[in-house]
Amino acid sequence: MYCFTIQADYQPNMKNPKCILPTFIVLGAVLTTAIPASAALKTWNGTAGATLWSSGGNWSPAGAPAASDNVTFTNDGVSDNPIVLGGPVNNVVDAAFVNSLNSLGYMNTNGFHNTSLINPLIVRGTSASDVANIADDGEPSVFFVGSGELDGKDDRVYATIIGNSLTVSNGNANLSVSQISQTAGLHRATLDLTGLNSLTCVVSNVLVGHNFTQPDFAWRPTGELFLAKTNSITTGFISVSDAYQNAGGNCYIHLGSANILNADKIRIGMHKCVGIIDITPGLVNPSATFRNAAGTGRQISWELGDEFESNTNLLFGFFTSNQARGTMDLTGATVDALVDRITLGRGQIQRDSTVRNGDGNGTLIFGGGSIDANYMEMGIQVPGPFIGGSVGHGILSVNNDPGVGPALLIVRSNLVMALQQPGNTDATGSTAEININGGTLAVAGDILDGAGLSTINISSGGKLDLKPAGDATPGNVSVDVLNITDGSLTNFATLSVTNINLLGSLQTFTVYPGQAIAPAGVGVIGTLSVAGDVALRGETVMDISKTNDTLSADQLAVSGMLDLGGALTVTFSGNTNLAAGDKFTLFNAPTLANSFTTVKLPPPGSGLSWTNRILIDGSIEAIASGEPTTPPTIAVSYSPTSITLSWPTAYTSFALRGQTNPITVGLSNNWGPVPAVAGNQITMPRQPACPPRKIRRRWCGLIR
């Protein structure tokens, strides 16, 4: 009879949950347990005197790491300072060390590990379990920097690698730089590769300051990664700063001189966290190329400053009253990026009536090369089921950096700005700001304003182009504020705007033939204020309304000269008919010059006509026309060869329109002007008899 007892003690406050092991007490016989095959663990102690990896005395257990061992650096054999602060190299991958590793972890909480690669170092594995670390959110890491302690308050893990080249490969595990803590502190994990010639990394994900544990025992993930001089990264997604509940400190990835980032998704500053991807200071003309994980096409998405969480299976839901802030600042670099969707600043979804105020804040800055995106959204408040105070704030800057600029951002469809939902409770609301500082923003679709506050600033010769190369039709622009210091807005179809400010040498804003301008938007009544002069040579589209006897109208208010020209089209809406004396002031300027070539006003109603006082006081007014108030009747007279239609000459605002259709169709909506009408009368010749199958009928009517 074999008798044994298994005792397992659960210790929730232990710093390393992987060290909770069962105790076996065997009575009456020897019991052999089946242990899964795994690589040997080698820990650096640095006691051999030399700093060489090939010296067996520097390792515990003794002996240099063999092929496919797991290598860990803890608090033994450390340096007093990192290399960047003058600290010495404390371990060297020397010429005699030629083995690859299964995993590598820097887990020291005291001192610094400074690794020099004389030989290339290869970390290569395939397992999702036999790795350097498995975080409490289940994420395995083949290369890990962090103490691995749940309550790592004030743990500062810092590793530096310089020299030859580093290869990290495991498609089932991550590269992770993250220190976690249940309580707030100065904790941080840092991996500095700025002195490394090249990094080749093919892993499941790259996680910096990332931990999404549920329930969240390991809050506040914090990390910082300085990439090598030359980097090739292939991964599913890159995450810089993300947590389920409490956020840590600011998290960073600093790019090197040459960077190829093949990743399906890039997420920066998610869920109340703060994350930044930027360029390591001091580099000259760096480059950054972005493709999908296959390296062949568009990345799926960039999500910067995003509070949104679509997962509905979270233990406690997701909610926050803190700010998510994500920034990608590629200033000084030549960028080559293909992306399907870019999101800059998106609020959280509110699944209950409790108001949440945590906003998403996203910023994208670059000044050289090109970013080609299918769709872009900035400053987004998502729909319910409940609408609260969580909104989005997005900032885009397209610059002209010395040596690498100007930058070009192409959006192949629509660009959505400042989407704000009805019922929003945030005092500021969603905001979006586009700064075109010497670069070019080319939008093949429309720029859409979503009811928040949207602003476009054009300066330093910047260009906003609504018909980029290959686009068949000009796009529309809808924005609240347009500031032009030095630059151009070109190839737009209709500009809907409420404020235009000419802030530099440009004194006149011109609407050219083929373009249209609509104060506040087509179908929306409001005032367009312009600080400067305006020249109208295209179409001016304006709305007037009378609702419950209240008059309202679009207005173009110009601080300087208003030079009229082109066409004016006015549309009427409301629930009340116009009456004599109803006056609408459409233009307000100290100086008005010239006149519209074409003026198209809406029918005022029976017995009314319009008086055009635009050149006098900028208005149009409904006046009594002397027409009878009853509709006219068409009189018909026949002769053997003709038919004559006529109506009383007192009706001056009616026009004869007609349509000709097969007898099987009857009346439709294809009314068109009837030519040759003179003095409210027309005589039409009778046509010869037609075969029955070719009979067509013509209808005529008087229409305002």
N, C-alpha and C positions, 0 to 999 in steps of 0.2 A: 504494500500500500504506500502510495506517495502522498505525503501531506505537506502542504506549503501554505504560507500566508503572504498576501501582497498588501503592503501598506503604502498609501500615497498621501503625502501631506500637502494640502493646498495652502500656499503662502501668498496672499494677494499683494503684499507690499514688497515682495522680492524684486530686485532691480532687473533681473534677467529671467523672464518667464520660461525660457528654454532650459534653465537649470533646475527646474522642478522635476525631480526624478523619483520613481517609485523605489521603495526598499523591499527586497525579496528575502524572506526568511524561509529556508528550505529545511524540512525535517524528514529524516528517514531515507533520503536518497539525494542524488545530485541532479539538479534540474538545469538543462541547457536552454536558454532563451534564443529565439531567432531575431537577430539584429540586422536590419537592412544594410546592405553594403554601402559605405560612404567613404569619401576621401579622408585621409589623415589630417589632423589639425596641427599646424605648426605655428608657434607663437614666438615672435622676436623677443630676445632678452638682451642682446648686445654685449654679452659677458666675455666674448672671446678676445676682446681687445681690439681686434680689427673690425672694420665696419662692413665686411664683405658678406654678401648673401651665401657665397659658396663655403664659408667657414661654419662647420657644423656646430661649433661651440656657441654661436650667436642665437641658437634656436632651442626651443623646448617643445617636445623632447629633442635631445641632441641629434644633430645631423641636418644637413641642408635640405630644404624642401625638395621632395621628389616630384616627378611628373604627376600632375593632377592633384596635388595637395591643396588644402585650404589654409591660407596664410593670414595671420592676424597680428596686428600691432596694437599693443595695449600700453600700459604706463611704464614698461621697462625699457631701458636703453634710449631714452628720449633726449632731445636737444632742448636747450633753454629758450630758444627763440626760433621762429620760422626763418627761412632763408631770406625773405623780403626784409626782415629786420636784422640781418647779419648773422643769423644762426648758422651753425655748421651742418654739413651733411652728416647724418648719423647712421645711414645704411645705404649700401651700394650694390646694385645688381651688376656684378663684375663680369669680366670676360669668361670666367670659369663657370658661371651659372648660366645654363642653357635650357633648363626645364621650363615648361609652361605650368601655370597654376590652374586649379579648379575654381578658386575664388580668392578674393583679396578684400580684407577689411582693416580699416584704421579706426580703432575704438578707444584710443587713449583719451583720458580726461585730464591728465596732467602733462605738461610739456608739449613738445612738438616732434613730429616725425618728418624728417627731410630725406627723401629718397632720391638717389642719383642713378640713372640708367646708363651704364656704359654699354651693356648689351641691351637689345630690345627686350621688353617684358611682355609676355603674352598671358592673359587670363582668359581661359577658354573652358566653358562648361556647357552642359545640356540640360541639367536637372533644375527643376523648380523647387526642390526641397533640400538638396545637398549644396548649400550656398553659404555666403558669408553672413547673411542675416535674413530673417523673416520678420517683418514688422507686424505689429499687432493688428494691422488692417489686412494682413494676409499677403502683402506684397513681398516677394522674394528678391534679394539683391545679390548678384554675382560680384559686384564691386560696391562696397558700402563704406561710407564715412559717417560716423556717429557712434555714441556710446552704446546704443541699444537699450539703455535704461529707460524704464517707463517714466520715472520721476527724475529726469535729468536736469533739474533746476541748476542753472549756472554751469552745466557741463559745456566745456568749449573744446571741441575736437577739431584739430587743425593738422592737415597733412599737405606736404609739398612734394611734387615729383618733378625732377628736371632731367635733361639729358636727351637720350636717343629717341625711342618711340615706345608707345604703349598701345597694345591691342586688347580690347575687352569684347568678348563674344559669348553670348548665351541668349538665344531667342526666347527662352522661357523665364528669364529673370532680368532684373533691372540694374541700372547704375543709379545709386541713390546716395544723395548727400543731404542728410536730415538728422537733426537732433530734436528730440521731443521732451516735453515736460508737462506734468499734470498741473504745475503751478508756474506763475509768471517768474521769469528770471532772465539772466544774461546768456542763456544757453545758445549755442550755435555750432553747426558743423561746417567746416570749410575745406575745400579741396582746391589747391593752387597748382595749376599746370602751366603757368605762364612761361616757365623756363624749359618746358618740354617741347621738343621739335615737332612731334606729331602724335595725334590720338586717332585711332580707328576704333569705333565703338558700334557694335551690332548687338542690340539688346531689345528686350520686350518694351521697356519704357525708360525714359530718363526722368528721374524724380528729384527735385531740389526743394526742400522745405515742404514735403508732401506727406500727409497722413490722414486718411479718411476713415478712421476706425469708428464702428458703431457697436455698442455705446462707446463714447469717446473717452477712454482712460488716458490716451496719449495725445493730449492737446498740444497746441502751440508749436507745430513743426517749424524749424528754422534751418536754412541752409544757404550756402554760397559756393558757386562753382566758377573758377577761373579756367577757361579752356586753354588748350595748347596753342602754339603758333599756327599749326595746320591741323584742321579737324575734319573728320568724316564720320558723321553720326547717322546711323540707320535705326529707326525705332518706330514703335506704334504711335506713342505720343510723348511730348515733352511737357512736363508740368512744373511750373515755378510758383510755389506757394499755394497750397490748398489744404483745407482742413474741414472736418465735419462740423465742429462747433467753435472752439476758441482758436484764435489765430496766434501765430508766433511773431517773431520780428520780421523785418523786411528780408526778402529772399531774392537772390540774384543768380543769373548766368551771364558771365562776361565773355563775349566772343573774342576769338583770337584774330590773327592776321588773315587767314584763309579758312572759310567755314562752309562746309556742305552739310546741310541739315535735311536729311530725308526722313520726314515724319508725317504721319497722316494728320495729326492734330497738334497744335501748340496752344497751351492754356496757361495764362499768366495772371496771377492775382485773382484767384477764384474764392467765392464763398467767404467773404469778410477778410480775406488775406491780402497782403501787399507783395507783389512780385514784379521784378524788372528783368528784362533781357536788354543788354546794351553792349557796347564795344569797350574792351579793356583800354583805359586811357594811355595815350602816348603812341598808339600804332599809326603807321603811315599808310594811307590808302588801303585799308582792309576790305575784304569782300565777304559777302554772305549769300549763299545760294540755298533756296528753299524748294524742295520737291516732296512728293509723297514718299511713303516708305519704300515703294518699288523703285524710286528714283526716276520715274518716267513721266509724271504728270502732276496735276494740281494736288496740293494738300487739301484735305477736307475742310478744315476750319482753323482760323485764329480766333481765340476767345480771350479778350483782354478786359480785365475788370468786370467779371461776369458773376453775378449773384444767382443766376438762374439755375435751377436744378430740376430736371425733368423726371428723375427717379421718384416714383411714388411709394416704393417699398422700404423707405427709410424707417428706422425704429421710432424716431421721434418726429418725423417730418423734417423739413428744413426751414429754418427761419433765423433771422438776425436783425439787429438794429445797428450793426457796425458796417463800415464801408469796405467794399472790395476795390482794390486799386491795382490795375495791371498796366504796365508800360513796356512797349518795345521801342527803344531809342537806338536807331541805327545810324546816328549822325556820324558823318565822315566815311561811311562805307559805300562801296558799290554793291547794290542789292540786285538780285535776280530771283524773283519770287513768283510762283504760280499758286494761287489759292482759289478755292471755290467760294468760300464765305468768310468775311471778316466782320466780327462783332466788337465794337468799342463801347463798353459801358452798358450793361443790361441789369435791370433790377430783378428781384426774386419773385417767384410765383407765390401768391398769398392764398393758401388753401382754407383759411378760416377767417373769421371777422376781426381777429386781433390785428391791429395796425402794426406793420413792421416798417422801420425807417431806413434799413440798411440799403444803400444805393450801390450800383455798379459804376465804376469810374475807369474808363479805358482810354489810353493814349498811344497813338502810333506816330513816330517821327522818323523821317529819313530824308536824305538830301542828295542821293546819287543812285544811278541805276533805275530799275523799274520793278514795280509790283503790279501784277496782272491778276485781278480778282473778278469772279463772275458776279458777285453780289456783295454789297456792303451796307451795314446798319450801324448807326451811332446814336447813343443816348436813348435806350429803349425801355419803356415800361411795358411789361407783359400783361396780357389779359388775365382775368380771375382764375378760379371762380369768384374771388373777392378782389377789389381794387383798394389799395391802401396808399402808403407813402413811400414805397420802394420804387425808385425811378432809376433812370440811367443818365450818365453824363459821358459824352464821347468827344475826344479831341483828335484831329488829324492835322499833321503839318507836313506839307510837301515842299521841300526846300531846294536850294542850290548851293551845295557844300563845295568849298574850294577843292579843286583837283579831281572831284568825282561827279559833280553836278552838271546840269540840273537833273532833278529826279522826275520820274514819270509814274503816275498811278493811273492805271486803266481799270475802269469798272465796266464790265461787259453788259450789265443790265441796269437795274435801278440802284440808286444810293438813297437810303432812307435816313432822315435826320429827325431827332427829337420826337420820337413817338410817345405820346402821352394819352393815357386812357381816360375816358369820361369817368368822373368820380374820384380822380386823383386827390389825395389829401396833402401831398408835399407842397410846401410853400413855394419852393423854387420850380418844381416840376422838372421834367426831362429837358436836357440841354444838349446841343451838338454844335461844335465849332470847327470849321474847316479853315486852315491857314495855308494859303498858296503863296509861299515866300520865294519866288523865283523859279519854282518848279511848275509842272503841268499836271492838272487833274483832268482826265478825259473820261467822260461818262457816255456810254453808248445808249443808255436808257434815259430815265428822268431822275432828277433830284427832287425828292418828295419831302415836304415838311409835315410832320405828324402831330401838330397842335401844341408841341412844346416850344421852347425858344431856340431857334436855329440862326446861326451866324456864319457868313462866308467873308473872309478877309483875303484880299488879293493885293500883293505888294511885291516890290523888287523885280518887276517884270514878269510876275507869275501869270499863268494862263489857265482859265477854266473853259474847256472845250466840250460842247455838247454834241459834237458830231465827229468822233475820232475816225482815223483811217479805217475803211472797211464798213463804216456805219452808213446805212442808206438814208436815214431821216434824222433831222435835228431833234434833240430832246428838250423837254421842258424843265424849268428851274422854279422851284417853290421854296422860298426862304424868307425869314423875318427881316434880317438885317444883312445888307450887302455893303461892305466897306471896301472901296478901291483907292489905294494909295498910288500904286504904279503897276499896271498890268491890264489884262483884258478878259472880258467875258464874251465868248464868241460862239457862233453856230447854234444858238438856242432858238427854239420855236416860240414858246411863250414864257415870259418871266413874270412870276407872281411874287410880289415883294411888298413889304410895308415901310422899309427904310433903306434909302441909298445915300451913302455918305462918300463924297469925293474929297479925299483927304490929302492928296498930293498935287502934282503938277497938272493932272487931268482935271479940266474945269467943266467939261460937258459930257453927260451920259447920253449916248445916241442909240436909239432903237432903229435899226436899219431895215430897208425893205426885205420882206420875207420873215421878219421877226415881229413878235407881239409883246405888249406889256399889259399886265392886268393888276391894278392895285389890289393888294390883299389876296388875290386869287380869283380865278373865273368862278362865278357863282357865289362869291363871298364878298360882302360889302365892308369896305374899310378904306383907310387913307394911306396913300403912298407918299411919304415925305422924302424929299430929295434935297440934300445940302449941296447946292451947285446948280449948274444949268442943265437943261434937258432939251434934246432935239428929237422930235418924233417924225420918223420917216417910214415906219412900218405900220402896224395896226395897233390901235389903242382900244382895249376891250374893257368896258365899264358896266357896272350893274347899278340899277336903281330899284327902289322897292317902296310900296305903300302897304303897310300892314296895320289894320285897325286905325286907319286915318293918320298913322305915323309915317312920315316920309324919311327915307334914308338913301344915301348914294355913295358910291365910290368917289374918291377925290384924289387928284394929283396935285400935291402942294409942293411948290418949288421955291427955294430961297432965292434963286437967280432968275435967268431968262428962260421962259418956256417957248420954244420954237415949234409951232404946230406944223403938221404935215402928215402925209399918208392918209390912213382911214381911221375913222372913229366909229365903233360899233357899240351901241348901248342896248342892254337887255333889261326888260321890266319883269318884276315878280311881286308877289304879295297877294293878299286876299281882299283888297279893296280897289274899286275902279278909280282911275284918275279923274280929277275934276279941274275945271278952269282955275288957274292960279297956283296949281301945284308946281313948285319950282325946285330944281335940283342943281346945286352948284358942283360942277365936276372938276373945275380947275381953279387953282389959287396960286398966283405968282405976281410979283411986283411988275414984271414986264412980260407981255404976250406978243409974239410976232407971228406973222403969216397966218395960214388957216389950213384946215384939213382939206385934202383933195376930195375925199368922199366921206359923207356923214350918213350913217344908217341908224335911225332912231326907231324905237318900237311903236306900233300903232297906239295912239293915245286914247282911242275910244270914239264912240259916236258923238258928233257935234264938236269934236276937239281937234286941234292941230298943235304943232310945236312951233315955238318961236326960239330961234337960235341966238342967244346972247353971249356966246362963248368969248368973243373978242371984246365984249363990254365988261362983263363981270364973271365970266367963266361958267355961265349957267345955261340950262335949257328950261323952258317953262311951257306947261300945257295951257292953251288959250282956247276960247270959243271960236269955232271956225265958221259959224253960220250954217253948217250942214243940218239938215233935219235929223232928229234923234232916232227916227224909225229907219230900219234898213231899207235900201233901195230895192226896186223891183225891175227886172230886165224885161223890156218890151220886145216882142219878136214880130217881124213882118216878113211876108214871103212874096216872091215873084217867081215866074217860071224858071229863072236862071240864077237866083240868089236868095240869100237869107240875110236880114238885117237885124242886129241886136243893138239896143240903145237903152240908156237910163238917164234920169234927170241930171242936168248939168250942175245942180246944187250940190251933188255929191262929188266932192273933190278929192277925197282921201281913199277912194276905192279904185282898184285896178282889176281889169278883166284877166282871168286866168283860165286855162283849159287843160284837158287831157283827152287823149284818144286811145281807146283800148278795144280789144276784141269784145264782141257782144257777150261772150261767156265770162268775161272778167268783171265788167261793170266798173263802178267807181273805185279808185284807189287813192293813194296819196301823192301821185306823180303830177301835181299841178305845176304848170309852167306859164309864163307870160304869153298872152295872145298878141301877136304883132299886128301892126297896121290899124290900131285903134286911134281915132281922131275925134276930139270933141265928144267923148262919152258915147261913141257910136262906131260900129264896124259893119261892113257889108262883105259877106263871104259867098263865093260862087258855089252853086250846087254841083255835086259830083255826079257823073253818069252812074247808072244802076250797076251794082256789083253782084257777082255770083253769090248765092247764099252763104257758101262756106267762107267767103272773104269779107263778109259784112263787118265793119268796125264802127263804133259809135264815138262821137265826140261830145264831151260835156263842157259847159262853160259856167263860170260863176264869178261874182264880184267878191274880192277878198282884200282886206286891208293889209 
